Amino acid sequence: MDIILLIGRILFGGFFVMGGAMHFMKLKDMTEYARMKGAPMPKLSVIGTGMIIMLAGLGVIFGIYQSISLIVLAAFLVVITPIMHAYWKVTDSNMKTMEMQMFLKNMALLGATLVMYALL
């Protein structure tokens, strides 16, 4: 059972590490996307959230400050999801569907974060 938990932590934390890395690898594009979504200080927001989710993801993977890492990820998902994936504001049906899928993905990630926290 320990190996399954380790694999789960690597996959789950790795999702956030890779997502955070993408904030830096695609900084220009992600800044423009954040600007389009009305995020405050878009470039700083992208850099800050990239660092936050990378560090929290690493904390989950390596089991270092794991409870704090999970709380940070939960807070990130609660705050960022309605800003970046407000599907209820989208009028184009294809874009609305895509935003709804991203919103629901983030809600599933939030659920997984809470479950992992509860299992500590």
N, CA, C and O atoms as CSV, one atom per row, in Angstrom:
chain,resi,resn,atom,element,x,y,z
A,1,MET,N,N,0.814,-1.200,0.000
A,1,MET,CA,C,0.000,0.000,0.000
A,1,MET,C,C,0.858,1.265,0.000
A,1,MET,O,O,0.465,2.279,-0.575
A,2,ASP,N,N,2.022,1.211,0.638
A,2,ASP,CA,C,2.907,2.376,0.672
A,2,ASP,C,C,3.368,2.769,-0.721
A,2,ASP,O,O,3.487,3.957,-1.021
A,3,ILE,N,N,3.629,1.786,-1.578
A,3,ILE,CA,C,4.087,2.087,-2.937
A,3,ILE,C,C,2.974,2.762,-3.736
A,3,ILE,O,O,3.242,3.642,-4.554
A,4,ILE,N,N,1.743,2.358,-3.505
A,4,ILE,CA,C,0.616,2.983,-4.205
A,4,ILE,C,C,0.485,4.443,-3.771
A,4,ILE,O,O,0.260,5.324,-4.601
A,5,LEU,N,N,0.624,4.689,-2.496
A,5,LEU,CA,C,0.572,6.065,-1.996
A,5,LEU,C,C,1.711,6.903,-2.580
A,5,LEU,O,O,1.500,8.054,-2.961
A,6,LEU,N,N,2.903,6.336,-2.651
A,6,LEU,CA,C,4.040,7.049,-3.226
A,6,LEU,C,C,3.790,7.383,-4.703
A,6,LEU,O,O,4.032,8.508,-5.141
A,7,ILE,N,N,3.309,6.402,-5.457
A,7,ILE,CA,C,3.010,6.643,-6.875
A,7,ILE,C,C,1.950,7.737,-7.008
A,7,ILE,O,O,2.068,8.619,-7.858
A,8,GLY,N,N,0.917,7.677,-6.168
A,8,GLY,CA,C,-0.125,8.701,-6.183
A,8,GLY,C,C,0.424,10.083,-5.873
A,8,GLY,O,O,0.053,11.065,-6.516
A,9,ARG,N,N,1.312,10.159,-4.881
A,9,ARG,CA,C,1.917,11.451,-4.529
A,9,ARG,C,C,2.767,11.994,-5.672
A,9,ARG,O,O,2.755,13.194,-5.945
A,10,ILE,N,N,3.504,11.109,-6.338
A,10,ILE,CA,C,4.346,11.531,-7.462
A,10,ILE,C,C,3.482,12.037,-8.609
A,10,ILE,O,O,3.771,13.083,-9.189
A,11,LEU,N,N,2.428,11.306,-8.937
A,11,LEU,CA,C,1.548,11.721,-10.030
A,11,LEU,C,C,0.820,13.017,-9.697
A,11,LEU,O,O,0.752,13.926,-10.524
A,12,PHE,N,N,0.281,13.100,-8.497
A,12,PHE,CA,C,-0.472,14.276,-8.092
A,12,PHE,C,C,0.431,15.498,-7.965
A,12,PHE,O,O,0.143,16.549,-8.537
A,13,GLY,N,N,1.511,15.362,-7.224
A,13,GLY,CA,C,2.447,16.478,-7.071
A,13,GLY,C,C,3.094,16.851,-8.389
A,13,GLY,O,O,3.325,18.028,-8.666
A,14,GLY,N,N,3.386,15.841,-9.205
A,14,GLY,CA,C,3.994,16.084,-10.508
A,14,GLY,C,C,3.112,16.923,-11.416
A,14,GLY,O,O,3.611,17.713,-12.217
A,15,PHE,N,N,1.806,16.754,-11.294
A,15,PHE,CA,C,0.871,17.570,-12.067
A,15,PHE,C,C,1.111,19.052,-11.779
A,15,PHE,O,O,1.155,19.865,-12.702
A,16,PHE,N,N,1.264,19.400,-10.507
A,16,PHE,CA,C,1.471,20.798,-10.121
A,16,PHE,C,C,2.884,21.276,-10.439
A,16,PHE,O,O,3.072,22.436,-10.806
A,17,VAL,N,N,3.877,20.404,-10.306
A,17,VAL,CA,C,5.244,20.779,-10.670
A,17,VAL,C,C,5.305,21.109,-12.158
A,17,VAL,O,O,5.872,22.131,-12.545
A,18,MET,N,N,4.730,20.260,-12.982
A,18,MET,CA,C,4.726,20.505,-14.427
A,18,MET,C,C,3.902,21.745,-14.770
A,18,MET,O,O,4.305,22.548,-15.611
A,19,GLY,N,N,2.754,21.898,-14.122
A,19,GLY,CA,C,1.936,23.086,-14.352
A,19,GLY,C,C,2.683,24.356,-13.990
A,19,GLY,O,O,2.611,25.352,-14.710
A,20,GLY,N,N,3.396,24.323,-12.880
A,20,GLY,CA,C,4.191,25.477,-12.470
A,20,GLY,C,C,5.323,25.754,-13.439
A,20,GLY,O,O,5.604,26.909,-13.760
A,21,ALA,N,N,5.975,24.698,-13.908
A,21,ALA,CA,C,7.046,24.863,-14.889
A,21,ALA,C,C,6.510,25.505,-16.166
A,21,ALA,O,O,7.190,26.326,-16.782
A,22,MET,N,N,5.311,25.140,-16.559
A,22,MET,CA,C,4.704,25.718,-17.759
A,22,MET,C,C,4.473,27.217,-17.592
A,22,MET,O,O,4.496,27.960,-18.573
A,23,HIS,N,N,4.250,27.667,-16.352
A,23,HIS,CA,C,4.088,29.099,-16.106
A,23,HIS,C,C,5.336,29.859,-16.570
A,23,HIS,O,O,5.237,30.981,-17.066
A,24,PHE,N,N,6.499,29.244,-16.407
A,24,PHE,CA,C,7.749,29.894,-16.778
A,24,PHE,C,C,8.124,29.623,-18.232
A,24,PHE,O,O,8.632,30.509,-18.919
A,25,MET,N,N,7.878,28.416,-18.698
A,25,MET,CA,C,8.219,28.062,-20.078
A,25,MET,C,C,7.333,28.804,-21.078
A,25,MET,O,O,7.760,29.092,-22.196
A,26,LYS,N,N,6.116,29.108,-20.679
A,26,LYS,CA,C,5.158,29.804,-21.551
A,26,LYS,C,C,4.720,31.119,-20.908
A,26,LYS,O,O,3.547,31.486,-20.967
A,27,LEU,N,N,5.660,31.816,-20.300
A,27,LEU,CA,C,5.356,33.015,-19.525
A,27,LEU,C,C,4.588,34.054,-20.344
A,27,LEU,O,O,3.597,34.608,-19.868
A,28,LYS,N,N,5.029,34.314,-21.549
A,28,LYS,CA,C,4.369,35.329,-22.372
A,28,LYS,C,C,2.912,34.937,-22.663
A,28,LYS,O,O,2.001,35.746,-22.486
A,29,ASP,N,N,2.703,33.712,-23.105
A,29,ASP,CA,C,1.348,33.250,-23.421
A,29,ASP,C,C,0.455,33.204,-22.180
A,29,ASP,O,O,-0.708,33.606,-22.225
A,30,MET,N,N,1.006,32.714,-21.086
A,30,MET,CA,C,0.203,32.601,-19.873
A,30,MET,C,C,-0.112,33.974,-19.283
A,30,MET,O,O,-1.173,34.176,-18.692
A,31,THR,N,N,0.813,34.909,-19.445
A,31,THR,CA,C,0.553,36.276,-18.989
A,31,THR,C,C,-0.591,36.882,-19.782
A,31,THR,O,O,-1.475,37.525,-19.216
A,32,GLU,N,N,-0.573,36.679,-21.078
A,32,GLU,CA,C,-1.650,37.207,-21.922
A,32,GLU,C,C,-2.996,36.553,-21.572
A,32,GLU,O,O,-4.026,37.226,-21.534
A,33,TYR,N,N,-2.979,35.252,-21.319
A,33,TYR,CA,C,-4.197,34.540,-20.922
A,33,TYR,C,C,-4.715,35.094,-19.593
A,33,TYR,O,O,-5.911,35.342,-19.444
A,34,ALA,N,N,-3.813,35.286,-18.630
A,34,ALA,CA,C,-4.206,35.833,-17.325
A,34,ALA,C,C,-4.761,37.248,-17.481
A,34,ALA,O,O,-5.732,37.613,-16.819
A,35,ARG,N,N,-4.143,38.043,-18.359
A,35,ARG,CA,C,-4.629,39.402,-18.627
A,35,ARG,C,C,-6.048,39.333,-19.212
A,35,ARG,O,O,-6.935,40.080,-18.797
A,36,MET,N,N,-6.246,38.439,-20.169
A,36,MET,CA,C,-7.549,38.280,-20.804
A,36,MET,C,C,-8.629,37.879,-19.785
A,36,MET,O,O,-9.791,38.265,-19.913
A,37,LYS,N,N,-8.226,37.103,-18.780
A,37,LYS,CA,C,-9.165,36.641,-17.758
A,37,LYS,C,C,-9.367,37.658,-16.641
A,37,LYS,O,O,-10.180,37.439,-15.743
A,38,GLY,N,N,-8.635,38.767,-16.689
A,38,GLY,CA,C,-8.805,39.814,-15.696
A,38,GLY,C,C,-8.029,39.599,-14.411
A,38,GLY,O,O,-8.356,40.188,-13.380
A,39,ALA,N,N,-6.999,38.753,-14.463
A,39,ALA,CA,C,-6.177,38.526,-13.273
A,39,ALA,C,C,-5.414,39.799,-12.936
A,39,ALA,O,O,-4.940,40.491,-13.837
A,40,PRO,N,N,-5.289,40.118,-11.655
A,40,PRO,CA,C,-4.525,41.313,-11.273
A,40,PRO,C,C,-3.029,41.096,-11.534
A,40,PRO,O,O,-2.511,39.999,-11.322
A,41,MET,N,N,-2.341,42.143,-11.995
A,41,MET,CA,C,-0.902,42.079,-12.280
A,41,MET,C,C,-0.557,40.742,-12.965
A,41,MET,O,O,0.119,39.900,-12.374
A,42,PRO,N,N,-1.013,40.557,-14.185
A,42,PRO,CA,C,-0.939,39.249,-14.827
A,42,PRO,C,C,0.434,38.580,-14.832
A,42,PRO,O,O,0.537,37.395,-14.513
A,43,LYS,N,N,1.482,39.311,-15.185
A,43,LYS,CA,C,2.804,38.671,-15.232
A,43,LYS,C,C,3.259,38.242,-13.848
A,43,LYS,O,O,3.748,37.127,-13.671
A,44,LEU,N,N,3.103,39.112,-12.877
A,44,LEU,CA,C,3.468,38.773,-11.507
A,44,LEU,C,C,2.602,37.629,-10.982
A,44,LEU,O,O,3.091,36.760,-10.261
A,45,SER,N,N,1.327,37.629,-11.339
A,45,SER,CA,C,0.425,36.544,-10.930
A,45,SER,C,C,0.879,35.208,-11.494
A,45,SER,O,O,0.876,34.198,-10.790
A,46,VAL,N,N,1.269,35.200,-12.766
A,46,VAL,CA,C,1.726,33.962,-13.405
A,46,VAL,C,C,3.014,33.474,-12.755
A,46,VAL,O,O,3.149,32.287,-12.459
A,47,ILE,N,N,3.958,34.376,-12.531
A,47,ILE,CA,C,5.228,33.994,-11.899
A,47,ILE,C,C,4.981,33.500,-10.469
A,47,ILE,O,O,5.504,32.462,-10.065
A,48,GLY,N,N,4.185,34.250,-9.717
A,48,GLY,CA,C,3.915,33.874,-8.323
A,48,GLY,C,C,3.189,32.547,-8.196
A,48,GLY,O,O,3.576,31.695,-7.396
A,49,THR,N,N,2.143,32.373,-8.980
A,49,THR,CA,C,1.399,31.104,-8.883
A,49,THR,C,C,2.233,29.943,-9.408
A,49,THR,O,O,2.119,28.821,-8.913
A,50,GLY,N,N,3.077,30.209,-10.415
A,50,GLY,CA,C,3.961,29.148,-10.902
A,50,GLY,C,C,4.901,28.660,-9.814
A,50,GLY,O,O,5.082,27.457,-9.629
A,51,MET,N,N,5.496,29.600,-9.097
A,51,MET,CA,C,6.402,29.233,-8.002
A,51,MET,C,C,5.656,28.500,-6.893
A,51,MET,O,O,6.134,27.497,-6.364
A,52,ILE,N,N,4.493,29.009,-6.553
A,52,ILE,CA,C,3.710,28.419,-5.459
A,52,ILE,C,C,3.337,26.979,-5.763
A,52,ILE,O,O,3.544,26.093,-4.934
A,53,ILE,N,N,2.781,26.737,-6.959
A,53,ILE,CA,C,2.329,25.366,-7.228
A,53,ILE,C,C,3.500,24.413,-7.457
A,53,ILE,O,O,3.390,23.223,-7.165
A,54,MET,N,N,4.626,24.924,-7.979
A,54,MET,CA,C,5.793,24.051,-8.119
A,54,MET,C,C,6.313,23.620,-6.747
A,54,MET,O,O,6.566,22.438,-6.518
A,55,LEU,N,N,6.468,24.575,-5.846
A,55,LEU,CA,C,6.974,24.246,-4.510
A,55,LEU,C,C,6.014,23.338,-3.752
A,55,LEU,O,O,6.439,22.387,-3.098
A,56,ALA,N,N,4.724,23.631,-3.841
A,56,ALA,CA,C,3.740,22.789,-3.151
A,56,ALA,C,C,3.710,21.387,-3.759
A,56,ALA,O,O,3.596,20.400,-3.033
A,57,GLY,N,N,3.811,21.296,-5.073
A,57,GLY,CA,C,3.859,19.985,-5.732
A,57,GLY,C,C,5.065,19.183,-5.287
A,57,GLY,O,O,4.955,17.984,-5.031
A,58,LEU,N,N,6.220,19.838,-5.190
A,58,LEU,CA,C,7.424,19.166,-4.699
A,58,LEU,C,C,7.253,18.723,-3.251
A,58,LEU,O,O,7.721,17.651,-2.868
A,59,GLY,N,N,6.585,19.547,-2.447
A,59,GLY,CA,C,6.317,19.167,-1.062
A,59,GLY,C,C,5.491,17.902,-0.968
A,59,GLY,O,O,5.744,17.051,-0.114
A,60,VAL,N,N,4.498,17.773,-1.848
A,60,VAL,CA,C,3.665,16.563,-1.875
A,60,VAL,C,C,4.500,15.365,-2.314
A,60,VAL,O,O,4.446,14.306,-1.688
A,61,ILE,N,N,5.264,15.525,-3.379
A,61,ILE,CA,C,6.063,14.409,-3.903
A,61,ILE,C,C,7.037,13.891,-2.859
A,61,ILE,O,O,7.119,12.685,-2.628
A,62,PHE,N,N,7.774,14.791,-2.229
A,62,PHE,CA,C,8.825,14.386,-1.301
A,62,PHE,C,C,8.352,14.266,0.149
A,62,PHE,O,O,9.127,13.879,1.023
A,63,GLY,N,N,7.088,14.595,0.404
A,63,GLY,CA,C,6.561,14.475,1.748
A,63,GLY,C,C,7.149,15.491,2.711
A,63,GLY,O,O,7.186,15.258,3.919
A,64,ILE,N,N,7.612,16.627,2.174
A,64,ILE,CA,C,8.200,17.693,2.990
A,64,ILE,C,C,7.141,18.768,3.170
A,64,ILE,O,O,6.614,19.299,2.192
A,65,TYR,N,N,6.831,19.088,4.422
A,65,TYR,CA,C,5.770,20.058,4.701
A,65,TYR,C,C,4.502,19.703,3.910
A,65,TYR,O,O,3.863,20.562,3.302
A,66,GLN,N,N,4.169,18.434,3.941
A,66,GLN,CA,C,3.081,17.937,3.103
A,66,GLN,C,C,1.737,18.569,3.454
A,66,GLN,O,O,0.975,18.921,2.554
A,67,SER,N,N,1.433,18.718,4.731
A,67,SER,CA,C,0.138,19.315,5.091
A,67,SER,C,C,0.061,20.766,4.633
A,67,SER,O,O,-0.975,21.200,4.131
A,68,ILE,N,N,1.144,21.518,4.797
A,68,ILE,CA,C,1.163,22.905,4.336
A,68,ILE,C,C,1.047,22.951,2.813
A,68,ILE,O,O,0.320,23.780,2.265
A,69,SER,N,N,1.757,22.068,2.142
A,69,SER,CA,C,1.699,22.017,0.677
A,69,SER,C,C,0.281,21.758,0.191
A,69,SER,O,O,-0.175,22.391,-0.761
A,70,LEU,N,N,-0.415,20.839,0.832
A,70,LEU,CA,C,-1.786,20.519,0.432
A,70,LEU,C,C,-2.740,21.674,0.728
A,70,LEU,O,O,-3.646,21.945,-0.061
A,71,ILE,N,N,-2.547,22.351,1.849
A,71,ILE,CA,C,-3.379,23.515,2.161
A,71,ILE,C,C,-3.146,24.612,1.121
A,71,ILE,O,O,-4.096,25.249,0.666
A,72,VAL,N,N,-1.897,24.828,0.749
A,72,VAL,CA,C,-1.561,25.834,-0.264
A,72,VAL,C,C,-2.219,25.482,-1.593
A,72,VAL,O,O,-2.793,26.351,-2.249
A,73,LEU,N,N,-2.140,24.216,-1.995
A,73,LEU,CA,C,-2.762,23.799,-3.253
A,73,LEU,C,C,-4.274,23.960,-3.200
A,73,LEU,O,O,-4.885,24.397,-4.175
A,74,ALA,N,N,-4.880,23.612,-2.071
A,74,ALA,CA,C,-6.331,23.780,-1.936
A,74,ALA,C,C,-6.712,25.260,-2.041
A,74,ALA,O,O,-7.668,25.614,-2.732
A,75,ALA,N,N,-5.966,26.107,-1.360
A,75,ALA,CA,C,-6.257,27.547,-1.418
A,75,ALA,C,C,-6.073,28.075,-2.839
A,75,ALA,O,O,-6.892,28.854,-3.327
A,76,PHE,N,N,-5.003,27.651,-3.497
A,76,PHE,CA,C,-4.764,28.050,-4.882
A,76,PHE,C,C,-5.960,27.674,-5.753
A,76,PHE,O,O,-6.450,28.502,-6.521
A,77,LEU,N,N,-6.427,26.445,-5.641
A,77,LEU,CA,C,-7.537,25.977,-6.475
A,77,LEU,C,C,-8.832,26.721,-6.165
A,77,LEU,O,O,-9.595,27.043,-7.076
A,78,VAL,N,N,-9.082,26.995,-4.897
A,78,VAL,CA,C,-10.303,27.713,-4.510
A,78,VAL,C,C,-10.278,29.140,-5.078
A,78,VAL,O,O,-11.298,29.632,-5.561
A,79,VAL,N,N,-9.138,29.789,-5.022
A,79,VAL,CA,C,-9.037,31.177,-5.467
A,79,VAL,C,C,-8.989,31.276,-6.994
A,79,VAL,O,O,-9.701,32.085,-7.588
A,80,ILE,N,N,-8.163,30.465,-7.617
A,80,ILE,CA,C,-7.876,30.647,-9.038
A,80,ILE,C,C,-8.967,30.100,-9.955
A,80,ILE,O,O,-9.185,30.639,-11.040
A,81,THR,N,N,-9.647,29.053,-9.543
A,81,THR,CA,C,-10.607,28.389,-10.435
A,81,THR,C,C,-11.735,29.303,-10.888
A,81,THR,O,O,-11.990,29.370,-12.090
A,82,PRO,N,N,-12.423,30.010,-10.001
A,82,PRO,CA,C,-13.498,30.883,-10.502
A,82,PRO,C,C,-12.996,32.091,-11.288
A,82,PRO,O,O,-13.757,32.686,-12.052
A,83,ILE,N,N,-11.739,32.459,-11.116
A,83,ILE,CA,C,-11.179,33.573,-11.887
A,83,ILE,C,C,-10.840,33.113,-13.303
A,83,ILE,O,O,-11.210,33.766,-14.279
A,84,MET,N,N,-10.143,32.000,-13.409
A,84,MET,CA,C,-9.620,31.570,-14.704
A,84,MET,C,C,-10.593,30.709,-15.507
A,84,MET,O,O,-10.467,30.611,-16.728
A,85,HIS,N,N,-11.556,30.088,-14.839
A,85,HIS,CA,C,-12.451,29.157,-15.552
A,85,HIS,C,C,-13.920,29.442,-15.252
A,85,HIS,O,O,-14.693,28.528,-14.965
A,86,ALA,N,N,-14.292,30.712,-15.321
A,86,ALA,CA,C,-15.676,31.138,-15.060
A,86,ALA,C,C,-16.545,30.833,-16.282
A,86,ALA,O,O,-16.924,31.732,-17.032
A,87,TYR,N,N,-16.847,29.568,-16.462
A,87,TYR,CA,C,-17.592,29.119,-17.641
A,87,TYR,C,C,-18.964,29.771,-17.744
A,87,TYR,O,O,-19.500,29.905,-18.843
A,88,TRP,N,N,-19.532,30.174,-16.630
A,88,TRP,CA,C,-20.860,30.779,-16.621
A,88,TRP,C,C,-20.866,32.165,-17.274
A,88,TRP,O,O,-21.930,32.711,-17.568
A,89,LYS,N,N,-19.681,32.730,-17.496
A,89,LYS,CA,C,-19.576,34.039,-18.152
A,89,LYS,C,C,-19.331,33.928,-19.656
A,89,LYS,O,O,-19.379,34.932,-20.367
A,90,VAL,N,N,-19.071,32.724,-20.141
A,90,VAL,CA,C,-18.685,32.516,-21.535
A,90,VAL,C,C,-19.929,32.302,-22.388
A,90,VAL,O,O,-20.825,31.541,-22.021
A,91,THR,N,N,-19.974,32.983,-23.531
A,91,THR,CA,C,-21.149,32.862,-24.409
A,91,THR,C,C,-20.939,31.858,-25.537
A,91,THR,O,O,-21.885,31.180,-25.936
A,92,ASP,N,N,-19.723,31.748,-26.056
A,92,ASP,CA,C,-19.440,30.772,-27.114
A,92,ASP,C,C,-19.567,29.357,-26.551
A,92,ASP,O,O,-18.927,29.033,-25.551
A,93,SER,N,N,-20.382,28.514,-27.180
A,93,SER,CA,C,-20.674,27.192,-26.612
A,93,SER,C,C,-19.450,26.288,-26.541
A,93,SER,O,O,-19.306,25.533,-25.579
A,94,ASN,N,N,-18.563,26.344,-27.535
A,94,ASN,CA,C,-17.349,25.522,-27.485
A,94,ASN,C,C,-16.418,25.972,-26.365
A,94,ASN,O,O,-15.875,25.147,-25.629
A,95,MET,N,N,-16.237,27.277,-26.240
A,95,MET,CA,C,-15.382,27.803,-25.177
A,95,MET,C,C,-16.003,27.547,-23.802
A,95,MET,O,O,-15.297,27.255,-22.837
A,96,LYS,N,N,-17.317,27.658,-23.727
A,96,LYS,CA,C,-18.018,27.400,-22.466
A,96,LYS,C,C,-17.782,25.950,-22.023
A,96,LYS,O,O,-17.518,25.685,-20.851
A,97,THR,N,N,-17.881,25.026,-22.970
A,97,THR,CA,C,-17.651,23.608,-22.665
A,97,THR,C,C,-16.217,23.389,-22.185
A,97,THR,O,O,-15.990,22.681,-21.204
A,98,MET,N,N,-15.247,23.999,-22.879
A,98,MET,CA,C,-13.853,23.855,-22.485
A,98,MET,C,C,-13.616,24.430,-21.090
A,98,MET,O,O,-12.956,23.802,-20.262
A,99,GLU,N,N,-14.152,25.618,-20.831
A,99,GLU,CA,C,-13.975,26.238,-19.512
A,99,GLU,C,C,-14.653,25.417,-18.416
A,99,GLU,O,O,-14.133,25.304,-17.306
A,100,MET,N,N,-15.810,24.847,-18.729
A,100,MET,CA,C,-16.494,24.007,-17.744
A,100,MET,C,C,-15.663,22.760,-17.433
A,100,MET,O,O,-15.574,22.346,-16.277
A,101,GLN,N,N,-15.062,22.170,-18.450
A,101,GLN,CA,C,-14.206,21.002,-18.224
A,101,GLN,C,C,-13.008,21.368,-17.353
A,101,GLN,O,O,-12.637,20.609,-16.459
A,102,MET,N,N,-12.406,22.519,-17.608
A,102,MET,CA,C,-11.271,22.958,-16.794
A,102,MET,C,C,-11.711,23.260,-15.357
A,102,MET,O,O,-10.993,22.944,-14.408
A,103,PHE,N,N,-12.876,23.864,-15.201
A,103,PHE,CA,C,-13.424,24.143,-13.879
A,103,PHE,C,C,-13.638,22.828,-13.122
A,103,PHE,O,O,-13.245,22.699,-11.962
A,104,LEU,N,N,-14.262,21.861,-13.785
A,104,LEU,CA,C,-14.537,20.575,-13.143
A,104,LEU,C,C,-13.254,19.811,-12.835
A,104,LEU,O,O,-13.176,19.129,-11.813
A,105,LYS,N,N,-12.241,19.914,-13.708
A,105,LYS,CA,C,-10.941,19.301,-13.445
A,105,LYS,C,C,-10.350,19.880,-12.168
A,105,LYS,O,O,-9.841,19.148,-11.320
A,106,ASN,N,N,-10.422,21.198,-12.041
A,106,ASN,CA,C,-9.891,21.830,-10.836
A,106,ASN,C,C,-10.668,21.426,-9.589
A,106,ASN,O,O,-10.086,21.284,-8.514
A,107,MET,N,N,-11.972,21.242,-9.724
A,107,MET,CA,C,-12.760,20.776,-8.578
A,107,MET,C,C,-12.377,19.347,-8.187
A,107,MET,O,O,-12.348,19.009,-7.004
A,108,ALA,N,N,-12.084,18.517,-9.182
A,108,ALA,CA,C,-11.618,17.154,-8.891
A,108,ALA,C,C,-10.249,17.201,-8.202
A,108,ALA,O,O,-9.997,16.451,-7.259
A,109,LEU,N,N,-9.376,18.083,-8.677
A,109,LEU,CA,C,-8.075,18.253,-8.026
A,109,LEU,C,C,-8.238,18.755,-6.589
A,109,LEU,O,O,-7.521,18.320,-5.687
A,110,LEU,N,N,-9.176,19.664,-6.387
A,110,LEU,CA,C,-9.448,20.152,-5.033
A,110,LEU,C,C,-9.925,19.008,-4.149
A,110,LEU,O,O,-9.490,18.875,-3.005
A,111,GLY,N,N,-10.815,18.189,-4.679
A,111,GLY,CA,C,-11.289,17.026,-3.916
A,111,GLY,C,C,-10.149,16.089,-3.564
A,111,GLY,O,O,-10.061,15.621,-2.429
A,112,ALA,N,N,-9.274,15.809,-4.519
A,112,ALA,CA,C,-8.128,14.937,-4.258
A,112,ALA,C,C,-7.193,15.560,-3.225
A,112,ALA,O,O,-6.644,14.858,-2.376
A,113,THR,N,N,-7.016,16.861,-3.299
A,113,THR,CA,C,-6.170,17.565,-2.329
A,113,THR,C,C,-6.726,17.403,-0.922
A,113,THR,O,O,-5.985,17.121,0.021
A,114,LEU,N,N,-8.032,17.582,-0.788
A,114,LEU,CA,C,-8.667,17.455,0.527
A,114,LEU,C,C,-8.593,16.029,1.056
A,114,LEU,O,O,-8.375,15.824,2.250
A,115,VAL,N,N,-8.770,15.047,0.184
A,115,VAL,CA,C,-8.663,13.639,0.592
A,115,VAL,C,C,-7.245,13.339,1.066
A,115,VAL,O,O,-7.053,12.713,2.108
A,116,MET,N,N,-6.252,13.789,0.295
A,116,MET,CA,C,-4.853,13.547,0.712
A,116,MET,C,C,-4.569,14.205,2.068
A,116,MET,O,O,-3.886,13.632,2.916
A,117,TYR,N,N,-5.099,15.405,2.254
A,117,TYR,CA,C,-4.895,16.094,3.530
A,117,TYR,C,C,-5.543,15.311,4.679
A,117,TYR,O,O,-4.959,15.168,5.753
A,118,ALA,N,N,-6.737,14.816,4.437
A,118,ALA,CA,C,-7.447,14.061,5.470
A,118,ALA,C,C,-6.740,12.761,5.823
A,118,ALA,O,O,-6.873,12.272,6.944
A,119,LEU,N,N,-5.995,12.198,4.888
A,119,LEU,CA,C,-5.293,10.919,5.110
A,119,LEU,C,C,-3.948,11.069,5.800
A,119,LEU,O,O,-3.323,10.070,6.157
A,120,LEU,N,N,-3.492,12.305,5.993
A,120,LEU,CA,C,-2.190,12.512,6.655
A,120,LEU,C,C,-2.229,12.071,8.101
A,120,LEU,O,O,-1.224,12.174,8.805
